[in-house]
Amino acid sequence: MDRTLIIGTRGSDLALWQAHFVQDSLAAIGITAELKIIKTQGDKILHLSLDKLEGKGFFTKELEEELLAGTIDLAVHSHKDLPTENPPGLIIAAVSEREDPSELLLILKDCVDVHQKLSVKYGGIVGTSSNRRKAQLLAYRPDLDIIDLRGNVPTRVNKLRNENYDAIMLAKAGVSRLGLDLSDFHIEELTPTELVPAPAQGALAIQIRESDGELLNLLQPLNHPEVACELAVERTVLKLFGGGCHLPLGCYCRKDGDMYQVFTSKADEGGDFPDRLFTEAATTEGLPEKIVSYFDKARQFPQKVFISRDLPETSYFRRALEKHGIEIEARSLIRTVPVIMVLDHYILKHINWVFFSSKNAVEYFFNLEPLLPKKTKFGVMGSGSEDMLRRKGHFADYIGGDIGSGRSCWRVCQTVQWHNGVVPF
């Protein structure tokens, strides 16, 4: 191409990082481009929460209008901000690699309580403008006070530093791209399977005019079809639900071997308890429709279920079932007893990791009042073990899946740096 392309972008630090990333990627394939900063409705109206703004495309509409007018050649978007349908005459020409779509919960250090799930003190004030985050946070911690939080990423972080909140939630991708120093906060990272991200979170979309076939071809080195395939599942689910930024919907698709795995969370309103679904399929064909069908309000649920373990009233699982009027009978069918009543503390003298395969193992181990080196780290196999470890006053440095065998524990141990360790079963 014998001319300089014009890239349309918003003016926030994160948007400019994204636009410069695309600009540098174009330069690497011999294409010159310059930036044009465009203000959107979402940038101008900062006194209202996102669910109070009218229409869709709060952060994209003005860029799309300039594309259609021919004043810019391409627009760089956070893919999650785009409506599920392009305006007539526009297409997505390329999708970037996906940054980690995890969420970060930044907590003021004097508001940390290790005994609480997510580490925020009881009744803590958490800032977020996302109904999706609000619904999922309250499902874990109904005691939290969720308050609206607007502004670009650095502005939000500074609001936390000014103690307007006890904690705030941000996308890990934005924090990573900006390289922010967050060492003055305690940080809890929630993986996409713990707190399901927005559809297409962590990816960039490059939008162009449909008629610009030459530019479409030139942009293909920047396109990642495997990512686009996964995002298409997520965004089709969003489209089928008829939602936009207001909808408390999380959807995350990933390829695991030969299978597509999809995690979905949906509530009717931001304060409602969300329904969650895990789906696995060998193909993406018909997958979004299958996912949406499980959320049909006419779907029949069992009247009563028996669960072979004790479930406290505050249990996430219990609340998820009771939301649909399902009667629960929960009783443990097994009892465990410790086999060691006195612990020789010498065997722990040089330990740097302790892995727990069950919550009972956590309880029995700490009942022995072990004397551990100060820098000992803890790994757990599942959320139940993590919760019990918190009750004992310790953070989990590694959280694996719900793995039941010792061989699996040792396989997980290979993913961390350790010299000496113990695995109480």
C-alpha positions in Angstrom: 0.0 0.0 0.0 1.5 3.3 -1.1 -0.2 5.6 1.4 -0.4 6.1 5.2 -3.4 4.4 6.8 -5.4 6.3 9.5 -6.2 4.3 12.6 -9.2 5.5 14.6 -9.0 5.0 18.4 -10.3 6.3 21.6 -8.0 8.4 23.7 -7.7 6.5 26.9 -4.3 5.1 27.9 -5.5 1.5 27.2 -7.1 2.4 23.9 -3.9 4.2 22.8 -1.8 1.2 23.9 -4.0 -1.0 21.7 -3.9 1.3 18.7 -0.1 1.6 19.0 0.1 -2.2 19.2 -1.7 -2.4 15.9 0.3 0.4 14.4 3.6 -1.4 15.3 2.2 -4.7 13.9 1.4 -3.0 10.6 4.9 -1.4 10.5 6.3 -4.9 11.0 4.7 -6.0 7.7 5.7 -2.8 5.9 2.5 -0.7 6.3 2.7 2.9 7.6 -0.1 4.2 9.8 -1.0 7.1 12.0 -3.5 7.5 14.8 -6.6 9.7 15.0 -8.2 10.0 18.5 -12.0 10.0 18.5 -14.2 10.6 21.6 -17.1 8.2 22.1 -20.3 8.5 24.1 -18.8 6.3 26.8 -15.9 8.7 27.1 -18.0 11.8 27.4 -20.7 10.6 29.9 -18.9 9.6 33.1 -21.5 10.4 35.7 -23.8 7.5 34.7 -23.3 3.8 35.2 -23.2 1.8 31.9 -26.6 0.3 32.4 -28.1 3.9 32.5 -26.7 4.8 29.0 -29.0 4.5 26.1 -28.5 2.1 23.2 -25.5 0.0 22.3 -21.9 0.7 21.2 -21.1 3.3 23.9 -17.4 3.0 23.1 -17.5 2.2 19.4 -20.3 4.1 17.6 -18.4 7.2 16.8 -15.4 5.2 15.5 -17.8 3.3 13.2 -19.3 6.5 11.9 -15.9 7.8 10.9 -15.1 4.6 9.2 -18.3 4.8 7.1 -17.5 8.5 6.4 -14.1 7.5 5.1 -12.2 9.8 7.5 -10.3 6.8 9.0 -9.2 3.5 7.3 -9.5 1.2 10.3 -10.7 1.2 13.9 -9.2 -0.6 16.8 -11.6 -1.8 19.4 -11.6 -3.8 22.6 -13.6 -6.7 21.0 -15.9 -7.0 24.0 -17.1 -3.4 23.5 -18.5 -4.1 20.0 -22.2 -4.8 19.4 -22.8 -8.4 18.1 -23.7 -7.1 14.7 -21.6 -4.8 12.5 -23.3 -1.7 11.0 -24.0 -2.3 7.3 -20.9 -1.7 5.3 -18.4 -2.6 8.1 -16.6 -5.9 8.9 -14.1 -7.3 11.4 -11.0 -7.8 9.3 -8.7 -9.2 12.0 -8.8 -10.5 15.6 -5.7 -10.3 17.8 -4.3 -13.0 20.0 -6.1 -13.1 23.3 -4.6 -11.8 26.5 -5.5 -13.7 29.7 -9.2 -12.9 30.2 -8.9 -13.3 34.0 -10.2 -10.7 36.4 -8.2 -8.9 39.1 -9.6 -7.9 42.4 -7.4 -5.1 43.8 -7.8 -4.7 47.6 -6.5 -2.1 50.0 -4.1 -3.9 52.2 -5.9 -2.8 55.4 -9.2 -4.2 54.0 -7.9 -7.7 53.5 -9.3 -10.6 55.5 -7.7 -13.9 54.6 -10.6 -15.8 56.2 -13.1 -14.4 53.7 -13.6 -15.8 50.2 -11.9 -13.4 47.8 -10.0 -11.8 50.8 -12.2 -8.6 51.0 -13.3 -7.8 54.5 -16.9 -8.6 55.5 -19.3 -6.0 54.1 -16.5 -4.4 52.0 -17.2 -1.8 49.3 -16.2 -3.1 45.8 -16.2 -0.8 42.8 -17.3 -2.0 39.3 -19.6 -0.8 36.6 -20.2 -4.3 35.2 -23.5 -6.1 36.0 -21.8 -9.3 35.0 -19.1 -8.8 37.7 -21.7 -7.6 40.2 -23.8 -10.7 39.8 -20.9 -13.2 40.1 -19.2 -11.3 43.0 -22.5 -11.3 45.0 -22.9 -15.0 44.3 -19.6 -15.6 46.0 -20.0 -12.9 48.6 -23.6 -11.6 49.2 -22.3 -9.4 52.0 -20.3 -7.1 49.7 -21.5 -3.6 48.8 -21.1 -3.2 45.0 -20.7 0.5 44.0 -20.5 2.0 40.5 -17.0 2.7 39.2 -16.3 4.6 36.0 -13.2 6.1 34.3 -10.2 4.7 32.5 -8.0 2.1 34.2 -5.5 4.5 35.9 -8.4 6.6 37.1 -10.1 3.6 38.6 -6.9 2.6 40.4 -6.4 6.1 41.8 -9.9 6.1 43.1 -9.0 3.0 45.1 -5.8 4.6 46.3 -7.9 7.5 47.5 -9.9 5.0 49.5 -13.2 5.6 47.8 -13.6 1.9 47.8 -12.2 -1.1 49.7 -11.5 -3.0 46.5 -12.1 -2.7 42.8 -12.3 -5.2 40.0 -10.4 -4.8 36.7 -9.7 -7.0 33.6 -6.2 -8.5 33.9 -5.6 -7.8 30.2 -5.8 -4.0 30.6 -3.6 -4.0 33.7 -1.0 -6.1 31.9 -1.0 -4.0 28.8 -0.5 -0.8 30.7 2.2 -2.3 33.0 0.8 -0.6 36.1 2.5 -0.8 39.4 0.0 -2.3 41.8 2.4 -3.3 44.6 0.5 -1.2 47.2 -2.5 -3.5 46.9 -3.3 -7.1 47.7 -4.4 -8.8 44.4 -6.7 -11.7 44.0 -6.7 -13.2 40.5 -9.9 -14.9 39.4 -9.5 -17.2 36.5 -12.1 -17.4 33.6 -13.6 -20.5 35.2 -14.0 -18.8 38.6 -15.5 -15.5 37.4 -16.6 -15.9 33.8 -15.4 -13.0 31.6 -17.4 -10.9 29.1 -17.7 -12.4 25.6 -14.4 -11.6 23.7 -12.7 -10.1 26.8 -8.9 -9.8 26.3 -9.0 -9.6 22.5 -8.7 -6.7 20.0 -10.8 -6.3 16.9 -9.7 -4.4 13.8 -12.7 -3.1 11.9 -12.7 -1.8 8.3 -15.1 -1.0 5.5 -16.5 -4.1 3.8 -15.6 -2.6 0.4 -11.9 -2.3 1.2 -10.8 -5.7 -0.1 -7.2 -4.7 -0.5 -6.9 -3.7 3.2 -8.7 -6.9 4.3 -6.0 -9.0 2.5 -3.2 -6.9 3.9 -4.5 -7.3 7.5 -4.6 -11.1 7.4 -1.1 -11.5 9.0 -2.6 -9.8 12.1 -5.6 -12.1 12.2 -5.8 -15.2 14.5 -8.6 -17.5 13.1 -8.4 -19.9 16.1 -9.2 -17.0 18.5 -11.9 -15.7 16.2 -13.5 -19.1 16.2 -13.7 -19.2 20.0 -14.9 -15.6 20.2 -17.6 -16.3 17.7 -19.1 -18.8 20.1 -19.1 -16.3 22.9 -20.5 -13.4 20.9 -23.2 -15.6 19.3 -24.4 -16.6 22.8 -24.5 -12.9 23.6 -26.5 -12.2 20.4 -29.0 -15.0 21.1 -29.7 -13.7 24.5 -30.3 -10.2 22.9 -27.8 -8.6 25.2 -25.2 -5.9 25.3 -23.0 -4.3 28.0 -26.0 -4.2 30.4 -26.6 -8.0 30.4 -25.1 -9.8 33.4 -23.6 -12.5 31.0 -20.2 -14.1 31.1 -19.2 -16.5 28.4 -15.7 -18.0 27.8 -14.8 -20.6 25.1 -11.5 -22.4 25.0 -10.0 -25.2 22.9 -8.8 -28.1 25.1 -7.3 -30.8 22.9 -9.9 -31.7 20.4 -12.8 -30.3 22.4 -14.3 -26.9 22.8 -15.1 -26.0 26.4 -17.5 -23.2 27.2 -18.2 -21.7 30.6 -21.3 -19.5 30.8 -22.8 -17.4 33.7 -26.1 -15.5 33.3 -28.3 -13.5 35.6 -31.5 -11.5 34.8 -30.2 -8.4 36.8 -26.9 -7.4 38.3 -28.1 -8.2 41.8 -29.5 -11.6 40.9 -27.8 -15.0 41.6 -26.5 -16.2 38.2 -27.0 -19.6 36.6 -23.8 -21.3 35.5 -23.2 -23.8 32.8 -20.3 -25.8 31.5 -20.5 -27.3 28.0 -18.1 -29.4 26.0 -18.4 -30.3 22.3 -16.2 -31.5 19.5 -17.4 -28.7 17.1 -18.6 -25.1 17.5 -21.5 -25.8 15.0 -24.8 -25.4 16.9 -22.9 -24.9 20.2 -24.2 -21.4 21.0 -27.8 -22.5 20.4 -27.3 -25.5 22.7 -25.9 -23.3 25.5 -28.8 -20.8 25.3 -31.3 -23.7 25.4 -30.2 -24.7 28.9 -31.2 -21.2 30.1 -34.7 -21.5 28.8 -37.1 -20.3 31.6 -39.5 -23.1 30.7 -36.9 -25.8 31.3 -38.0 -28.4 33.8 -35.9 -29.0 37.0 -36.0 -31.9 39.4 -38.1 -31.3 42.5 -35.8 -32.8 45.0 -32.1 -33.9 45.0 -30.0 -35.9 47.4 -26.4 -34.8 47.8 -23.9 -37.1 49.5 -22.2 -34.5 51.5 -23.1 -31.8 54.0 -24.1 -28.4 52.5 -24.2 -25.3 54.7 -26.9 -22.8 54.2 -24.3 -20.4 52.7 -23.1 -22.9 50.1 -22.9 -21.6 46.5 -24.2 -25.0 45.3 -27.2 -25.0 47.7 -28.1 -21.4 46.7 -27.8 -22.3 43.0 -30.3 -25.2 43.4 -32.7 -23.4 45.7 -33.0 -20.5 43.3 -35.0 -22.9 41.1 -37.1 -24.2 43.9 -35.3 -27.5 44.2 -35.6 -29.2 47.6 -32.2 -30.5 48.9 -31.4 -33.4 51.2 -27.7 -33.2 51.9 -26.0 -35.8 54.2 -22.5 -37.0 54.2 -22.3 -40.8 53.7 -18.7 -41.1 55.0 -16.7 -39.9 58.0 -13.0 -39.5 58.0 -10.7 -39.6 61.0 -7.1 -38.5 61.3 -4.5 -41.3 61.4 -1.7 -39.1 62.9 -2.5 -37.7 66.4 1.0 -36.3 67.1 3.2 -34.6 64.5 7.0 -34.8 64.5 7.8 -31.2 63.7 11.3 -32.1 62.6 10.0 -33.5 59.3 8.6 -30.1 58.4 11.9 -28.2 59.1 13.0 -27.8 55.5 9.5 -27.9 53.8 8.8 -25.1 51.3 5.5 -26.4 49.9 2.4 -28.1 51.5 -0.2 -29.5 49.1 -3.7 -30.4 50.3 -5.9 -32.9 48.4 -9.0 -32.3 50.5 -10.5 -29.9 53.0 -10.4 -32.6 55.6 -6.6 -32.8 55.1 -6.4 -29.1 55.7 -8.3 -29.3 58.9 -6.5 -32.3 60.3 -3.1 -30.9 59.4 -3.6 -27.6 61.2 -5.2 -29.3 64.2 -1.8 -30.9 64.7 -0.4 -27.3 65.2 2.5 -27.8 62.7 5.6 -25.6 63.0 6.4 -24.5 59.5 9.2 -22.4 58.0 8.1 -18.7 57.5 8.3 -18.9 53.7 6.2 -22.1 53.4 3.7 -22.0 50.5 0.4 -23.8 50.2 -1.3 -25.5 47.3 -4.8 -26.9 47.2 -6.8 -29.2 45.0 -10.1 -27.3 44.6 -12.2 -24.5 46.0 -13.3 -26.5 49.1 -9.7 -27.0 50.2 -9.0 -23.3 49.5 -12.0 -22.2 51.7 -10.8 -24.4 54.6 -7.2 -23.1 54.2 -8.6 -19.5 54.5 -10.4 -20.5 57.7 -7.1 -21.6 59.1 -5.7 -18.1 58.2 -3.6 -18.9 55.1 -3.7 -18.0 51.5 -3.4 -20.6 48.8 -0.4 -19.9 46.6 -1.6 -22.5 44.0 -5.1 -23.7 43.3 -5.5 -26.7 41.1 -8.6 -28.5 39.9 -10.6 -30.9 42.0 -8.1 -33.7 41.7 -8.5 -36.9 43.8 -5.4 -39.0 43.4 -1.9 -38.6 44.8 -0.4 -39.1 41.3 -2.4 -36.1 40.1 -1.1 -34.0 43.1 2.5 -34.9 42.2 1.9 -34.0 38.5 0.6 -30.5 39.7 3.7 -30.1 41.9 5.8 -30.2 38.7 4.2 -26.8 37.7 5.7 -24.9 40.7 9.2 -24.5 41.9 9.7 -26.6 45.0 12.6 -28.4 46.7 10.8 -30.2 49.6 7.1 -30.7 50.0 4.5 -32.7 51.8 1.0 -33.8 50.6 -1.4 -34.6 53.5 -4.3 -36.7 52.1 
